[in-house]
């Protein structure tokens, strides 16, 4: 399948005609090939939603922070938000990636991750269940694998998790929170969901298994 992956970039400052309080930048994928029409419409809409969020949600918070700084004689706060794309697997008719939105307003950055895996031949996202053909209990297997990895990391002292992570794991898990690499399936939970913010986005990996899954579509 012939096609080329490229990127669309854009940077805007809010408000545009005054002292800029917020700078927003994005880099989103663009696919020039079969299935590209729906793919590109999806990310064009994603970009519009991102800038709309900056205008309606983040800018008022930046204005409030400016007024507070002026009231106490503090420095003018600098707010930035970036939306960037990381491609984790690209094959002839399969493309897996995630996007990170990172908000910086003087404290610890806030990260929100989204992921998409595309069947380029059909021009549509690939559901996680397609990696487990004939395996109706795949979700329970994944949750048990994630829980085991968390316990191992805690025993080894390599990561921190909330004391109540078991209670929140089922709600933090989402069939949309995954991406693929050449040799494994990667699952992630959002920042704060099961771990303190110092851990950022927790990621858990499961190697491909030709018999039980996960396995890449033929």
C-alpha positions in Angstrom: 0.0 0.0 0.0 1.5 3.3 -1.1 1.3 6.3 1.1 3.3 8.8 3.2 2.9 10.0 6.7 3.5 13.7 7.3 2.6 16.2 10.0 0.5 19.4 10.4 2.0 22.0 12.7 0.4 25.1 14.1 1.2 27.6 16.9 -1.3 30.2 18.3 -1.1 32.8 21.0 -4.0 33.8 23.2 -5.2 36.5 23.1 -3.8 37.2 19.6 -3.8 41.0 19.7 -2.7 41.7 23.3 -0.1 40.5 25.7 0.0 36.8 25.0 -0.9 34.9 28.2 -1.1 31.4 26.6 1.0 29.8 23.8 -0.5 26.7 22.2 1.3 24.4 19.7 0.3 21.2 18.0 1.8 18.6 15.7 -0.7 16.1 14.4 -0.3 13.4 11.7 -1.5 13.5 8.1 -1.7 10.4 5.9 -1.3 10.7 2.2 -2.5 7.4 1.0 -5.5 5.0 1.0 -7.9 5.7 3.9 -6.4 9.1 4.3 -9.6 11.1 3.9 -11.2 9.9 7.1 -7.9 9.8 8.9 -7.2 13.5 8.0 -10.7 14.7 8.9 -10.3 13.0 12.3 -7.1 14.8 13.2 -8.2 18.1 11.7 -11.2 18.0 14.0 -8.9 17.0 16.8 -6.8 20.1 16.2 -9.8 22.4 16.1 -11.1 20.9 19.4 -7.6 21.5 20.9 -7.5 25.2 20.1 -11.1 25.6 21.2 -10.2 24.1 24.6 -7.3 26.5 24.8 -9.6 29.5 24.1 -12.5 28.5 26.3 -10.9 26.7 29.2 -7.2 27.5 29.6 -7.2 31.2 28.6 -9.7 32.3 31.4 -7.5 30.5 33.9 -4.4 32.3 32.6 -6.3 35.6 32.9 -7.2 34.8 36.5 -3.5 33.9 37.2 -2.4 37.2 35.7 -4.8 39.2 37.8 -3.6 37.4 40.9 0.0 38.0 40.1 -0.6 41.7 39.5 -2.5 41.9 42.8 0.4 40.6 44.8 3.2 42.0 42.7 4.4 38.7 41.4 5.9 37.8 38.0 3.5 37.5 35.0 2.8 33.7 34.6 3.7 32.0 31.4 1.2 29.4 30.2 2.1 26.9 27.4 0.3 23.9 26.1 1.6 21.5 23.5 -0.1 18.7 21.6 2.5 16.3 20.0 2.3 13.0 18.2 4.5 9.9 18.7 4.3 7.1 16.1 5.0 3.7 17.7 4.3 1.4 14.8 4.0 1.9 11.1 3.4 -0.9 8.7 2.0 -1.0 5.1 -1.6 -0.9 6.3 -1.3 -0.4 10.0 -0.4 2.8 12.0 -0.3 3.1 15.7 0.4 6.3 17.6 -0.4 8.4 20.7 -0.7 12.1 21.3 0.3 13.9 24.5 -1.2 17.2 25.5 1.1 18.8 28.0 -0.1 21.9 30.0 2.6 24.0 31.8 1.5 26.8 34.1 4.4 27.1 36.5 3.9 24.0 38.5 4.1 20.3 37.6 3.1 19.7 33.9 -0.2 18.1 33.4 -0.2 15.4 30.7 -3.2 13.9 28.9 -2.6 11.0 26.5 -4.8 9.7 23.7 -3.9 6.8 21.4 -5.2 5.5 18.0 -4.4 2.5 16.0 -5.5 2.7 12.4 -6.4 0.1 9.8 -5.3 2.2 6.9 -6.8 -0.2 4.3 -10.3 0.5 5.8 -9.6 4.0 7.0 -10.9 3.3 10.5 -9.5 2.7 14.0 -8.6 -0.8 15.1 -10.4 -1.9 18.3 -8.4 -3.6 21.0 -10.6 -6.6 20.8 -9.3 -7.3 17.3 -5.9 -8.3 18.9 -7.7 -11.2 20.7 -9.6 -13.1 18.0 -11.6 -15.9 19.6 -10.7 -14.8 23.1 -13.8 -13.5 24.8 -12.1 -13.1 28.2 -9.3 -10.9 27.0 -10.1 -7.9 29.2 -9.8 -9.8 32.4 -6.4 -11.2 31.2 -5.2 -7.7 30.6 -6.3 -6.4 34.0 -4.6 -9.3 35.7 -1.4 -8.7 33.8 -1.4 -5.0 34.6 -2.0 -5.8 38.3 0.8 -8.2 38.3 3.2 -5.7 36.8 2.2 -3.1 39.4 2.9 -5.5 42.2 6.3 -6.4 40.8 7.2 -2.7 40.4 6.2 -2.0 44.0 8.2 -5.0 45.3 11.3 -3.8 43.3 10.8 -0.2 44.3 10.8 1.0 40.7 7.5 2.9 40.7 5.0 4.5 43.1 1.2 3.8 43.0 -1.7 5.1 45.0 -2.6 2.9 48.0 -6.0 2.4 46.5 -4.8 1.6 43.0 -6.7 -1.8 43.0 -10.0 0.0 43.6 -9.4 2.4 40.7 -7.7 0.1 38.2 -11.0 -1.1 36.6 -12.3 2.4 36.0 -8.8 3.7 34.9 -8.6 0.9 32.3 -10.0 1.8 28.9 -10.1 -0.1 25.7 -9.0 3.1 24.0 -5.9 3.5 26.1 -3.5 1.4 24.0 -0.9 1.5 21.2 1.2 -1.0 19.5 4.9 -1.5 18.9 6.8 -4.1 16.8 6.8 -6.7 19.6 4.2 -5.8 22.2 0.9 -4.2 23.2 1.2 -1.1 25.4 -1.6 -0.1 27.8 -1.6 3.1 29.8 -3.6 4.9 32.5 -4.0 8.6 32.7 -2.0 10.8 35.0 -3.3 10.7 38.6 -5.7 7.8 37.9 -3.7 5.1 39.8 -0.4 6.7 40.6 1.0 10.0 42.0 1.8 12.8 39.5 5.6 12.1 39.7 5.0 8.9 37.8 3.4 10.7 34.8 1.6 8.3 32.5 1.9 4.7 33.8 2.5 2.3 30.9 2.2 -1.5 30.9 3.4 -3.8 28.1 2.2 -7.3 27.1 4.3 -9.2 24.5 2.5 -10.6 21.5 1.3 -14.2 21.7 0.4 -16.0 18.5 -1.9 -18.4 20.3 -3.7 -16.5 23.1 -3.1 -12.9 22.0 -2.5 -10.1 21.8 -1.4 -10.5 18.2 -1.2 -8.2 15.3 -3.8 -8.6 12.5 -2.5 -10.5 9.6 
